[in-house]
Amino acid sequence: MATPEKHTKNFELNIESGEKGKNAALKIEGVSYDLQNSPEKIHALLDLLEMPKGSKVTINYHAASVIVR
């Protein structure tokens, strides 16, 4: 399995919330590699977006290889 590199730009952040029976979802693409290693920054982002406690955050990256012959 490939591992993410700092120069990879294909990171996305998915945030899901289900407060009081209301579901909210947010997808942010082009997220910085450094964000995944900084829970403090993720918490600050959740506070800025006024997401409720218990919101689920998933960080995904997409790896691709190109072979030219």
Buried (B, 14 or more C-beta within 10 A) or exposed (E): EEEBEEEBEEBBBBBBBEEEEEEEEEEBEEBEBEBBEEEEEBEEBBEEEEBEEEBEBEBBBEEEEEEEE
